[in-house]
């Protein structure tokens, strides 16, 4: 292996070869490292989006009724293996709070569902696929698109398209969730709920990479 000083020299050499600022080059290396080191990050992120969407009474906790509805919505009930009664059994064996379970507790519950269905770790992919079934009203999507376009136009003298490129902090031509959220809330001051933006982001992330192409985002806003 190599030490930190040698690795830092390698990053500097790469940034010089690419004609790229070392800060942007380092950010790109960090992003790629995260992907390589955590293969489950995308699945976990999507499961969290589904969890947030079903937390109706408390934004941070899922109650028994909501957990049962979630399981039904992703069609994971299977005769003789997993039914409505099982959701309540798993829930009350896990829940430590009257308002419901946290996401970490929910993650454990999903693992138990996997055991009941005899599909093991694949259960997390099943719950992650629930993103595609989340309802986002078309009127809401149009409203958010118009707000993004208008706010981006006001934020940049060079036009809203160029504004999106300016939000690409590492010059990769792509935007991850943190960059997208920072753009919407910090730079554009949009009032949309975080989960609405998450659902939109996940639906646009067709290849499940955890990133959006800047050009694809521009094309989406132009529709």
Secondary structure as UniProt FT lines:
FT   HELIX           4..18
FT   HELIX           22..37
FT   TURN            39..40
FT   HELIX           41..54
FT   TURN            59..60
FT   STRAND          61..62
FT   HELIX           64..73
FT   TURN            74..75
FT   TURN            79..81
FT   HELIX           84..94
FT   TURN            98..99
FT   HELIX           103..117
FT   TURN            120..121
FT   HELIX           122..128
FT   HELIX           129..133
FT   HELIX           138..155
FT   TURN            157..158
FT   HELIX           160..166
FT   TURN            169..170
FT   STRAND          174..176
FT   HELIX           177..181
FT   HELIX           182..187
FT   HELIX           194..204
FT   TURN            206..207
FT   STRAND          211..213
FT   HELIX           214..222
//
